[in-house]
Amino acid sequence: MKSCELVNLISMLTCLIVENYDDEEIGLLAAIFTQLGDSLATILANEALNEACKKKE
């Protein structure tokens, strides 16, 4: 998927969520997706660090 297509898809999903959920639900979804992104970034960073340490051995 091209970058602009991805941005458009995310924007479309955002609009659908805003139109179908109340403020409290949107707040929870925002927190969930933030935690998901942070957890994915943590896993990738940890794996990269582990690989770098293995190469030094």
PyMOL Python script that loads the backbone (N, CA, C, O; Angstrom):
from pymol import cmd

cmd.read_pdbstr("""\
ATOM      1  N   MET A   1       0.858  -1.173   0.000  1.00  0.00           N
ATOM      2  CA  MET A   1       0.000   0.000   0.000  1.00  0.00           C
ATOM      3  C   MET A   1       0.903   1.235   0.000  1.00  0.00           C
ATOM      4  O   MET A   1       1.890   1.292   0.734  1.00  0.00           O
ATOM      5  N   LYS A   2       0.566   2.195  -0.807  1.00  0.00           N
ATOM      6  CA  LYS A   2       1.319   3.440  -0.862  1.00  0.00           C
ATOM      7  C   LYS A   2       1.035   4.287   0.374  1.00  0.00           C
ATOM      8  O   LYS A   2      -0.020   4.171   0.997  1.00  0.00           O
ATOM      9  N   SER A   3       1.995   5.137   0.713  1.00  0.00           N
ATOM     10  CA  SER A   3       1.874   5.951   1.924  1.00  0.00           C
ATOM     11  C   SER A   3       0.617   6.810   1.920  1.00  0.00           C
ATOM     12  O   SER A   3      -0.086   6.873   2.928  1.00  0.00           O
ATOM     13  N   CYS A   4       0.324   7.472   0.808  1.00  0.00           N
ATOM     14  CA  CYS A   4      -0.868   8.331   0.747  1.00  0.00           C
ATOM     15  C   CYS A   4      -2.148   7.514   0.881  1.00  0.00           C
ATOM     16  O   CYS A   4      -3.117   7.977   1.484  1.00  0.00           O
ATOM     17  N   GLU A   5      -2.162   6.326   0.336  1.00  0.00           N
ATOM     18  CA  GLU A   5      -3.328   5.453   0.489  1.00  0.00           C
ATOM     19  C   GLU A   5      -3.527   5.075   1.947  1.00  0.00           C
ATOM     20  O   GLU A   5      -4.653   5.032   2.442  1.00  0.00           O
ATOM     21  N   LEU A   6      -2.426   4.804   2.626  1.00  0.00           N
ATOM     22  CA  LEU A   6      -2.502   4.443   4.042  1.00  0.00           C
ATOM     23  C   LEU A   6      -3.038   5.613   4.867  1.00  0.00           C
ATOM     24  O   LEU A   6      -3.892   5.423   5.733  1.00  0.00           O
ATOM     25  N   VAL A   7      -2.537   6.821   4.599  1.00  0.00           N
ATOM     26  CA  VAL A   7      -3.009   8.008   5.312  1.00  0.00           C
ATOM     27  C   VAL A   7      -4.499   8.221   5.062  1.00  0.00           C
ATOM     28  O   VAL A   7      -5.241   8.539   5.991  1.00  0.00           O
ATOM     29  N   ASN A   8      -4.937   8.052   3.835  1.00  0.00           N
ATOM     30  CA  ASN A   8      -6.357   8.210   3.513  1.00  0.00           C
ATOM     31  C   ASN A   8      -7.210   7.158   4.210  1.00  0.00           C
ATOM     32  O   ASN A   8      -8.298   7.467   4.696  1.00  0.00           O
ATOM     33  N   LEU A   9      -6.730   5.927   4.264  1.00  0.00           N
ATOM     34  CA  LEU A   9      -7.462   4.862   4.951  1.00  0.00           C
ATOM     35  C   LEU A   9      -7.609   5.182   6.437  1.00  0.00           C
ATOM     36  O   LEU A   9      -8.690   5.027   7.005  1.00  0.00           O
ATOM     37  N   ILE A  10      -6.536   5.623   7.055  1.00  0.00           N
ATOM     38  CA  ILE A  10      -6.586   5.956   8.475  1.00  0.00           C
ATOM     39  C   ILE A  10      -7.549   7.111   8.719  1.00  0.00           C
ATOM     40  O   ILE A  10      -8.315   7.087   9.682  1.00  0.00           O
ATOM     41  N   SER A  11      -7.516   8.121   7.857  1.00  0.00           N
ATOM     42  CA  SER A  11      -8.441   9.257   7.996  1.00  0.00           C
ATOM     43  C   SER A  11      -9.889   8.818   7.849  1.00  0.00           C
ATOM     44  O   SER A  11     -10.762   9.288   8.578  1.00  0.00           O
ATOM     45  N   MET A  12     -10.143   7.921   6.912  1.00  0.00           N
ATOM     46  CA  MET A  12     -11.494   7.410   6.712  1.00  0.00           C
ATOM     47  C   MET A  12     -11.968   6.643   7.946  1.00  0.00           C
ATOM     48  O   MET A  12     -13.105   6.808   8.387  1.00  0.00           O
ATOM     49  N   LEU A  13     -11.096   5.808   8.496  1.00  0.00           N
ATOM     50  CA  LEU A  13     -11.451   5.058   9.696  1.00  0.00           C
ATOM     51  C   LEU A  13     -11.707   5.991  10.871  1.00  0.00           C
ATOM     52  O   LEU A  13     -12.613   5.757  11.672  1.00  0.00           O
ATOM     53  N   THR A  14     -10.911   7.046  10.972  1.00  0.00           N
ATOM     54  CA  THR A  14     -11.107   8.033  12.029  1.00  0.00           C
ATOM     55  C   THR A  14     -12.491   8.653  11.927  1.00  0.00           C
ATOM     56  O   THR A  14     -13.196   8.772  12.929  1.00  0.00           O
ATOM     57  N   CYS A  15     -12.877   9.045  10.731  1.00  0.00           N
ATOM     58  CA  CYS A  15     -14.198   9.653  10.537  1.00  0.00           C
ATOM     59  C   CYS A  15     -15.314   8.672  10.871  1.00  0.00           C
ATOM     60  O   CYS A  15     -16.311   9.055  11.484  1.00  0.00           O
ATOM     61  N   LEU A  16     -15.158   7.422  10.480  1.00  0.00           N
ATOM     62  CA  LEU A  16     -16.173   6.410  10.798  1.00  0.00           C
ATOM     63  C   LEU A  16     -16.299   6.213  12.306  1.00  0.00           C
ATOM     64  O   LEU A  16     -17.405   6.084  12.830  1.00  0.00           O
ATOM     65  N   ILE A  17     -15.177   6.190  12.990  1.00  0.00           N
ATOM     66  CA  ILE A  17     -15.209   6.029  14.449  1.00  0.00           C
ATOM     67  C   ILE A  17     -15.909   7.212  15.097  1.00  0.00           C
ATOM     68  O   ILE A  17     -16.767   7.024  15.959  1.00  0.00           O
ATOM     69  N   VAL A  18     -15.554   8.435  14.693  1.00  0.00           N
ATOM     70  CA  VAL A  18     -16.146   9.648  15.281  1.00  0.00           C
ATOM     71  C   VAL A  18     -17.654   9.698  15.038  1.00  0.00           C
ATOM     72  O   VAL A  18     -18.406  10.176  15.887  1.00  0.00           O
ATOM     73  N   GLU A  19     -18.089   9.210  13.892  1.00  0.00           N
ATOM     74  CA  GLU A  19     -19.518   9.248  13.558  1.00  0.00           C
ATOM     75  C   GLU A  19     -20.331   8.184  14.288  1.00  0.00           C
ATOM     76  O   GLU A  19     -21.552   8.300  14.384  1.00  0.00           O
ATOM     77  N   ASN A  20     -19.666   7.143  14.805  1.00  0.00           N
ATOM     78  CA  ASN A  20     -20.409   6.003  15.354  1.00  0.00           C
ATOM     79  C   ASN A  20     -20.191   5.730  16.832  1.00  0.00           C
ATOM     80  O   ASN A  20     -20.826   4.835  17.389  1.00  0.00           O
ATOM     81  N   TYR A  21     -19.309   6.480  17.480  1.00  0.00           N
ATOM     82  CA  TYR A  21     -19.033   6.248  18.900  1.00  0.00           C
ATOM     83  C   TYR A  21     -19.122   7.555  19.663  1.00  0.00           C
ATOM     84  O   TYR A  21     -18.935   8.633  19.099  1.00  0.00           O
ATOM     85  N   ASP A  22     -19.413   7.444  20.966  1.00  0.00           N
ATOM     86  CA  ASP A  22     -19.481   8.665  21.779  1.00  0.00           C
ATOM     87  C   ASP A  22     -18.080   9.032  22.274  1.00  0.00           C
ATOM     88  O   ASP A  22     -17.124   8.279  22.088  1.00  0.00           O
ATOM     89  N   ASP A  23     -17.979  10.197  22.902  1.00  0.00           N
ATOM     90  CA  ASP A  23     -16.676  10.729  23.305  1.00  0.00           C
ATOM     91  C   ASP A  23     -15.902   9.799  24.235  1.00  0.00           C
ATOM     92  O   ASP A  23     -14.685   9.668  24.106  1.00  0.00           O
ATOM     93  N   GLU A  24     -16.597   9.156  25.167  1.00  0.00           N
ATOM     94  CA  GLU A  24     -15.928   8.251  26.095  1.00  0.00           C
ATOM     95  C   GLU A  24     -15.360   7.038  25.364  1.00  0.00           C
ATOM     96  O   GLU A  24     -14.241   6.610  25.645  1.00  0.00           O
ATOM     97  N   GLU A  25     -16.122   6.491  24.437  1.00  0.00           N
ATOM     98  CA  GLU A  25     -15.646   5.344  23.666  1.00  0.00           C
ATOM     99  C   GLU A  25     -14.474   5.731  22.769  1.00  0.00           C
ATOM    100  O   GLU A  25     -13.517   4.971  22.624  1.00  0.00           O
ATOM    101  N   ILE A  26     -14.554   6.904  22.176  1.00  0.00           N
ATOM    102  CA  ILE A  26     -13.452   7.375  21.326  1.00  0.00           C
ATOM    103  C   ILE A  26     -12.191   7.560  22.164  1.00  0.00           C
ATOM    104  O   ILE A  26     -11.095   7.209  21.728  1.00  0.00           O
ATOM    105  N   GLY A  27     -12.346   8.110  23.360  1.00  0.00           N
ATOM    106  CA  GLY A  27     -11.198   8.268  24.249  1.00  0.00           C
ATOM    107  C   GLY A  27     -10.548   6.940  24.582  1.00  0.00           C
ATOM    108  O   GLY A  27      -9.322   6.831  24.594  1.00  0.00           O
ATOM    109  N   LEU A  28     -11.361   5.931  24.850  1.00  0.00           N
ATOM    110  CA  LEU A  28     -10.834   4.607  25.146  1.00  0.00           C
ATOM    111  C   LEU A  28     -10.130   4.015  23.925  1.00  0.00           C
ATOM    112  O   LEU A  28      -9.036   3.464  24.042  1.00  0.00           O
ATOM    113  N   LEU A  29     -10.758   4.131  22.757  1.00  0.00           N
ATOM    114  CA  LEU A  29     -10.124   3.625  21.533  1.00  0.00           C
ATOM    115  C   LEU A  29      -8.788   4.317  21.281  1.00  0.00           C
ATOM    116  O   LEU A  29      -7.817   3.670  20.888  1.00  0.00           O
ATOM    117  N   ALA A  30      -8.736   5.619  21.504  1.00  0.00           N
ATOM    118  CA  ALA A  30      -7.482   6.351  21.322  1.00  0.00           C
ATOM    119  C   ALA A  30      -6.401   5.811  22.253  1.00  0.00           C
ATOM    120  O   ALA A  30      -5.256   5.621  21.844  1.00  0.00           O
ATOM    121  N   ALA A  31      -6.777   5.565  23.514  1.00  0.00           N
ATOM    122  CA  ALA A  31      -5.812   5.027  24.473  1.00  0.00           C
ATOM    123  C   ALA A  31      -5.355   3.629  24.072  1.00  0.00           C
ATOM    124  O   ALA A  31      -4.175   3.301  24.190  1.00  0.00           O
ATOM    125  N   ILE A  32      -6.280   2.810  23.601  1.00  0.00           N
ATOM    126  CA  ILE A  32      -5.950   1.444  23.171  1.00  0.00           C
ATOM    127  C   ILE A  32      -4.971   1.472  22.011  1.00  0.00           C
ATOM    128  O   ILE A  32      -3.968   0.758  22.028  1.00  0.00           O
ATOM    129  N   PHE A  33      -5.255   2.296  20.994  1.00  0.00           N
ATOM    130  CA  PHE A  33      -4.379   2.348  19.824  1.00  0.00           C
ATOM    131  C   PHE A  33      -3.021   2.955  20.158  1.00  0.00           C
ATOM    132  O   PHE A  33      -2.009   2.571  19.572  1.00  0.00           O
ATOM    133  N   THR A  34      -2.993   3.901  21.097  1.00  0.00           N
ATOM    134  CA  THR A  34      -1.716   4.457  21.539  1.00  0.00           C
ATOM    135  C   THR A  34      -0.885   3.384  22.226  1.00  0.00           C
ATOM    136  O   THR A  34       0.305   3.243  21.947  1.00  0.00           O
ATOM    137  N   GLN A  35      -1.507   2.628  23.123  1.00  0.00           N
ATOM    138  CA  GLN A  35      -0.788   1.559  23.811  1.00  0.00           C
ATOM    139  C   GLN A  35      -0.325   0.492  22.829  1.00  0.00           C
ATOM    140  O   GLN A  35       0.786  -0.022  22.954  1.00  0.00           O
ATOM    141  N   LEU A  36      -1.160   0.156  21.859  1.00  0.00           N
ATOM    142  CA  LEU A  36      -0.782  -0.827  20.846  1.00  0.00           C
ATOM    143  C   LEU A  36       0.461  -0.362  20.095  1.00  0.00           C
ATOM    144  O   LEU A  36       1.409  -1.128  19.922  1.00  0.00           O
ATOM    145  N   GLY A  37       0.455   0.892  19.651  1.00  0.00           N
ATOM    146  CA  GLY A  37       1.603   1.424  18.923  1.00  0.00           C
ATOM    147  C   GLY A  37       2.858   1.443  19.784  1.00  0.00           C
ATOM    148  O   GLY A  37       3.941   1.082  19.322  1.00  0.00           O
ATOM    149  N   ASP A  38       2.711   1.865  21.039  1.00  0.00           N
ATOM    150  CA  ASP A  38       3.855   1.896  21.946  1.00  0.00           C
ATOM    151  C   ASP A  38       4.392   0.488  22.217  1.00  0.00           C
ATOM    152  O   ASP A  38       5.605   0.291  22.283  1.00  0.00           O
ATOM    153  N   SER A  39       3.506  -0.476  22.370  1.00  0.00           N
ATOM    154  CA  SER A  39       3.936  -1.855  22.623  1.00  0.00           C
ATOM    155  C   SER A  39       4.667  -2.429  21.413  1.00  0.00           C
ATOM    156  O   SER A  39       5.676  -3.117  21.566  1.00  0.00           O
ATOM    157  N   LEU A  40       4.165  -2.151  20.223  1.00  0.00           N
ATOM    158  CA  LEU A  40       4.848  -2.612  19.011  1.00  0.00           C
ATOM    159  C   LEU A  40       6.233  -1.988  18.897  1.00  0.00           C
ATOM    160  O   LEU A  40       7.199  -2.670  18.555  1.00  0.00           O
ATOM    161  N   ALA A  41       6.330  -0.698  19.182  1.00  0.00           N
ATOM    162  CA  ALA A  41       7.623  -0.014  19.120  1.00  0.00           C
ATOM    163  C   ALA A  41       8.585  -0.580  20.161  1.00  0.00           C
ATOM    164  O   ALA A  41       9.774  -0.731  19.882  1.00  0.00           O
ATOM    165  N   THR A  42       8.089  -0.893  21.350  1.00  0.00           N
ATOM    166  CA  THR A  42       8.925  -1.463  22.402  1.00  0.00           C
ATOM    167  C   THR A  42       9.463  -2.827  21.991  1.00  0.00           C
ATOM    168  O   THR A  42      10.643  -3.117  22.189  1.00  0.00           O
ATOM    169  N   ILE A  43       8.613  -3.655  21.426  1.00  0.00           N
ATOM    170  CA  ILE A  43       9.036  -4.987  20.984  1.00  0.00           C
ATOM    171  C   ILE A  43      10.108  -4.873  19.907  1.00  0.00           C
ATOM    172  O   ILE A  43      11.124  -5.565  19.970  1.00  0.00           O
ATOM    173  N   LEU A  44       9.892  -4.008  18.923  1.00  0.00           N
ATOM    174  CA  LEU A  44      10.874  -3.841  17.848  1.00  0.00           C
ATOM    175  C   LEU A  44      12.199  -3.311  18.371  1.00  0.00           C
ATOM    176  O   LEU A  44      13.259  -3.782  17.958  1.00  0.00           O
ATOM    177  N   ALA A  45      12.155  -2.335  19.279  1.00  0.00           N
ATOM    178  CA  ALA A  45      13.381  -1.779  19.843  1.00  0.00           C
ATOM    179  C   ALA A  45      14.134  -2.832  20.652  1.00  0.00           C
ATOM    180  O   ALA A  45      15.360  -2.911  20.572  1.00  0.00           O
ATOM    181  N   ASN A  46      13.423  -3.631  21.420  1.00  0.00           N
ATOM    182  CA  ASN A  46      14.045  -4.687  22.211  1.00  0.00           C
ATOM    183  C   ASN A  46      14.694  -5.735  21.316  1.00  0.00           C
ATOM    184  O   ASN A  46      15.808  -6.181  21.589  1.00  0.00           O
ATOM    185  N   GLU A  47      14.003  -6.128  20.250  1.00  0.00           N
ATOM    186  CA  GLU A  47      14.561  -7.117  19.326  1.00  0.00           C
ATOM    187  C   GLU A  47      15.807  -6.570  18.630  1.00  0.00           C
ATOM    188  O   GLU A  47      16.780  -7.300  18.442  1.00  0.00           O
ATOM    189  N   ALA A  48      15.785  -5.300  18.249  1.00  0.00           N
ATOM    190  CA  ALA A  48      16.951  -4.690  17.613  1.00  0.00           C
ATOM    191  C   ALA A  48      18.132  -4.646  18.571  1.00  0.00           C
ATOM    192  O   ALA A  48      19.267  -4.914  18.175  1.00  0.00           O
ATOM    193  N   LEU A  49      17.870  -4.310  19.829  1.00  0.00           N
ATOM    194  CA  LEU A  49      18.929  -4.279  20.838  1.00  0.00           C
ATOM    195  C   LEU A  49      19.499  -5.676  21.061  1.00  0.00           C
ATOM    196  O   LEU A  49      20.716  -5.842  21.145  1.00  0.00           O
ATOM    197  N   ASN A  50      18.641  -6.669  21.156  1.00  0.00           N
ATOM    198  CA  ASN A  50      19.107  -8.044  21.341  1.00  0.00           C
ATOM    199  C   ASN A  50      19.967  -8.503  20.170  1.00  0.00           C
ATOM    200  O   ASN A  50      20.985  -9.164  20.376  1.00  0.00           O
ATOM    201  N   GLU A  51      19.579  -8.167  18.961  1.00  0.00           N
ATOM    202  CA  GLU A  51      20.358  -8.531  17.773  1.00  0.00           C
ATOM    203  C   GLU A  51      21.712  -7.831  17.782  1.00  0.00           C
ATOM    204  O   GLU A  51      22.727  -8.435  17.436  1.00  0.00           O
ATOM    205  N   ALA A  52      21.731  -6.565  18.175  1.00  0.00           N
ATOM    206  CA  ALA A  52      22.992  -5.814  18.232  1.00  0.00           C
ATOM    207  C   ALA A  52      23.924  -6.423  19.272  1.00  0.00           C
ATOM    208  O   ALA A  52      25.134  -6.491  19.059  1.00  0.00           O
ATOM    209  N   CYS A  53      23.369  -6.864  20.387  1.00  0.00           N
ATOM    210  CA  CYS A  53      24.191  -7.487  21.428  1.00  0.00           C
ATOM    211  C   CYS A  53      24.757  -8.823  20.957  1.00  0.00           C
ATOM    212  O   CYS A  53      25.900  -9.158  21.267  1.00  0.00           O
ATOM    213  N   LYS A  54      23.961  -9.585  20.210  1.00  0.00           N
ATOM    214  CA  LYS A  54      24.425 -10.878  19.685  1.00  0.00           C
ATOM    215  C   LYS A  54      25.579 -10.679  18.716  1.00  0.00           C
ATOM    216  O   LYS A  54      26.514 -11.480  18.707  1.00  0.00           O
ATOM    217  N   LYS A  55      25.535  -9.628  17.898  1.00  0.00           N
ATOM    218  CA  LYS A  55      26.577  -9.371  16.916  1.00  0.00           C
ATOM    219  C   LYS A  55      27.890  -8.968  17.586  1.00  0.00           C
ATOM    220  O   LYS A  55      28.962  -9.175  17.018  1.00  0.00           O
ATOM    221  N   LYS A  56      27.814  -8.392  18.792  1.00  0.00           N
ATOM    222  CA  LYS A  56      29.009  -7.978  19.517  1.00  0.00           C
ATOM    223  C   LYS A  56      29.712  -9.155  20.169  1.00  0.00           C
ATOM    224  O   LYS A  56      30.895  -9.071  20.499  1.00  0.00           O
ATOM    225  N   GLU A  57      28.994 -10.243  20.356  1.00  0.00           N
ATOM    226  CA  GLU A  57      29.573 -11.424  21.040  1.00  0.00           C
ATOM    227  C   GLU A  57      30.524 -12.170  20.175  1.00  0.00           C
ATOM    228  O   GLU A  57      31.088 -13.178  20.604  1.00  0.00           O
TER     229      GLU A  57
END
""", "prot")
cmd.dss("prot")
cmd.show_as("cartoon", "prot")
cmd.util.cbc("prot")
cmd.orient("prot")
